[in-house]
Structure formats: C-alpha cells, structure tokens
Amino acid sequence: MRHRTQKKSENDLKVMTYNLRLDIASDKENAWPNRKDFLSSQILFLEPDILGVQEAKPNQVDDLKASLENYKFIGKGRDGGQEGEHSGIYYNSHKLKVENEDTFWLSETPDVVSKGWDADYPRVCTYGLFTFKKSEQKIWVFNTHLDHVGAEAQREGMQLILNRIKEVNIQNYPVILMGDFNVEPDSEVIRSLKSQLSDSREKAEVVFGPEGTFNAFKYNEPVTRRIDYIMVSDGIKVEKYATLSSSIDFKFPSDHFPVFVELRLE
C-alpha cells in the first residue's frame, strides 16, 4: 500500500468529528476535568481546520475555546441559546471565514427548541458556509448528533438535514456532513444517506486505525461499533482517513474515538 505525498494545495482541508462525552460527575475517573487537557492537546497536535463536536456542554465549549486559540466557534445548544449539549463547529480562523451559519432542531418544528418524532432528547444540527481565505473556495459543513433511541427520529432527522443541504446549496458547492449518527454502516439511515454523499472511509486512499468509533471508556474490550462519520459530496477527494484510538495510562480522552480526515477540494 503506497501513498504518494502530494504537494500542498490551498484547498487542502483537515476535518475532524469528535463526540466529547458530556461533562458528568458520575463518569468519576473518566469525568471531563480528568481528560480535558489530553483531549485538547490531541486536537492541537492534529490541527484540524474544521472540528465538529458533539455532546459539548457550555463549560466544555468554553474550555476548548480557551485551549484552541486560533479557532472560532459556531453553534447553539440543544436547550436553546448556549444551553445544553452542542453539536457545534470550531474552525481555524487563520485559514477560513464563515459566510453564514445556523442551528436547527431535528424535529417537525426545526426553528424552535423541540424534540422530534420518537427521540429521547432534543437534537440539533449546526452548519456553516466556509470560505478559504486564500483561494476563495467555498464549502458547506454540517455537524449533527442523531438520537440514540428513536429509529424514526434517526431517519427523519437525517432526511431533514439532507433537505436543508438541498435548500441552502443552490450554488452546488462541496458539502461535508459529519457527526455521531448513532447508527452502524449497515443501517437504513446510512444506506439511504450514501445515495447522496460518500462515506469518507470508503473513499480514502489511506485508512488508519480501528473501524469502531465508540469505546464506552472500556479499554480492555474490542471497539466494534462504528457510529461516527464524515460524509462528503462529489468534488472532494479523501486522501487520508483515521480513527484515532490514542490513550494514556489505559485511559481514553472520550468514550468515542475522533475521526480525522485529510481532504482536497477538487
């Protein structure tokens, strides 16, 4: 397996999706205060241009803002304003700027705080239209966290996101849709999604790391459930894909592994 290193291009993009695991005291030794430095240093080392996070409580959003000095953030919490868990996006503000952004709820009433269909919790999708400062190339980025219980909410929520992409992307720019979809690759949700977008893992020239992304903080068990994704439209070349299972002293920085890709806009 050989990969030719290509010359750097202004339209190269490093993208990462990361379910941070909400800050909850009952996680004890795995609680956020014990792992936030590990997690933020991992992000700083990898230097994604775009980072989609899920389950980020307001204090976690702020902790990462403090660590990621060159980044700006977009997104609202699922309980409205900045309250509750965020599926927000951090971006490298030296390289990218945001033309417009929005957060909507995965429900029958997407413009107001709401819970949809058979979902256990309110769920949101945050998106933005990003412009590369040097090349002026534009790209839409959507980040979400589908419900973990409601099968109908998963299907309908994803359809709502696809409808929104169609609605806003009248110029036909490249699109990235990422997040914790809470479903595995053989699910109906992923199968129908792949009629419109490609799975970056399948498209990548180089694939690294375990297939599973949900580790449940269980260091001694195989990680088999793949529920975190980065999906891409046509016009995006996937050079590298990684699921990063880093640990320190038998501890993971989150109960999900981050998924990290190196892309090129063609």
N, C-alpha and C positions, 0 to 999 in steps of 0.2 A: 504494500500500500504506500504509494508515493504521492506527495502533495507538493506541487511547485509553488513556492512562495512568490506571490505576485507583487509587483511594485505597488506601493501605497497609492491610493486614489482619494481624491477629496470626497468621493461618495461612498467610502467605506464607513460602516456603522457597526458598533459593538452594542448588542442588546441583551438584556438580562431580565428574567422574571423570577421573583423571589417571594414566596409566602413566608413572612417573617415569624409566624406564630404569635398570636396576640400576647400582650403582657398580662399574665395571670399568675397570681401568687401560688396557686396550687401546683404549678409546674416545679416548685421547690428548686432543686439544683439546676434545673433547666429553665428557670424563670429568666425573663428578659435582662434584668440587671447583671446576671452572671454570664451572658453571652453577647451582649450588645457590642462590646469592644471587638470581639472576634468577628462578628458579622460585619461591622462597619469597616474593619481593616481588610476583610476579604473583598468587599466592594471596591475599596480604594485601590487595592492591588490590581484588580481586573479592569478598572476604569471603563465601565460600560458608558456609552454615550447616552443610552436610554435605559432606565431601570424601572420596571413595573413592579410594584409591591402589593401584596395582599395581606389582609388582617392587621394592618398598621393602625394601632390606636393613636390618639392625638399625641401622647407623650413619645411614642415610637417615631412618629413622623418628625417631631421636633428633635429627637436625639440624632436621627440621621441627617437632618438639615444642618445640625451643628458639626457633624463629622465631615459631611460631603460639601466642603466649602465652595467648590466650583460648580455646584449643581443648583438648579432651581426646581420647584415642585409645583405640580398642578393636581387638583383633585379635591373632592368633598367627602366627608364621612357619610356612612350609610344611614346615620340617625339625623342627618341634616347639618348644614354648616360644616364645622370641622369636628362634629361629634361622632363617636363610634368608629368602627373599623373603616379604613380607607382602602380603595384599590387605586392608589394614585401613581403618578409618574414623576420620577426625578430625571432631569436631563442636564447634560453637560452644556452650560450656558456660554462657554467659550466657542463651542462648535455649532450650536443650534439655537434657534429662537422659535417661539411659539406664535403662530399667526392667530389661531383661535382655539378654544378649549371648552369642554363641557363635561358634566357628570349627569348621568340619568339612572333612574331606578329600573331594575328588571322586573317590571310589573305591568298591569293593564293601564296604570297611570304613571308613565315614566318620568313626568316632570315634577312630581312631588314625592316626598318621603313615603315609601309604600313597600308592601310585601306582595309578591306576585304568585298567583296560581297556588300550588301546594308547597311553596317554600317554607322552610323552618325559620328563616331570618330574612330581613330586607337585604337585597343585593344590589350593587351598583356597577356601572361601567364608566370609567373616565377615559376621555380621548382628547387628542390634540392634533392640529396640523402643524408639523415642524418644518422649518426651512434651514438647510445647511447655510451657514453664514458665508462660506467661500463660494460655493458653486451655485447657490440659489435653488438647488434641487429641493423639492418638497415631498413629504411623506406623511401619511396619516398613521397614528399609533393609537390602538385601543387596548385597554387593560381591564380585566374583569376577574371576578371570583364567583363562579356559579354555585348554586345551593348544593349542599352535601346530601340532602334527603329527597327533595321533590323531583321526581323524574320529569314531570310535566314542566316544572319551573326551569329545569335544565334545558329542555328542548325549546320552550317558548322564549326563555331568556336569551339563548343563543340566536334564535331567529330574529328577535328584536334588535340584537346587535348587528346582525347581517343587514337588516332593513335600514338601520341607521347609517351603516357604511355606504350603502347604495344611495341613500338620500343626500349625504354630505359630499360624497366623492364624485361630483359631476365632472371634474377635470380629469378623472381617471388616473390619479397619482398612485404610486405604490402604497400598499397597506400592510401593516403588521397588526395582528391580533394575538394577544398573549394573556397568560394568567393561569390561575388554578381553576380548571374546568370541572374538577371533581368527578370525572368520568374517565374510563380507560379507552385505549385506542380502538378496541373492537365495538365500542358503544355506538348507538344510533346517532347520538349528537356529533361524534367525531366523523362518522361516515358521511353524514349529510354536510357537515362543515367542509369536508375535503372535496366536495363538488365545486366549491368556490375558492378555497385557499389551500395552499400546500403545507404539509407538516414539515417544518424545517429539519427535523431529524432524518426524514426520508430523502430530503433534497440535498443534504450536506455532503461535501466532498470528503470531509474528515469527521468522524464521530468518536467521542471520547467519554468514558465514564459509564456508570451503570444505567440500565434502561429505566428502572424505577426511580421515582422522584419523591415519594412520601415515605419517610423513615420512622415517623412516630417516636423519635428520640430513642429508638431501640437499636443500640449499637451492635448487638450480637445476632441480629436477625437479618436475613436477606431482604433487600429492598426491591420489591417486585411491582408495586402499584405505580403506574405512570399516569399522573393526573395533571401535571403542569406542562404547558405547551407554549411554543412560539410558532404561530402560523403566518405564512407570508403569501402575498399575491404574486402574480406574474411581474416580471421586471425586477425581481430581487434574487440575486444569486447568493446561495448559502455556502460559504467557504468552510466554516467550521461550526460544529455543534458539540456542546459538552454538558453533561450533568455532573456537577461538582460535589463530590462526597467528602470534602475536607473535614477533618476532625482534629481536636486537641485533647489529649488525655481521655480518649474514648467518649468524647462529648461532641455533638454536632452543634453548629450555630443556630439551627432551626429544626423543626420537625419535618420540613421539606428541604430537599436539595435545590439550590438555584439551577436554572437552565440558562446557559450562556451561549450566544451565537455571534459569529463574525459574518457580516453581510456585506454585499456590494450592490448598490443600486445601478442597474444597467442602463 
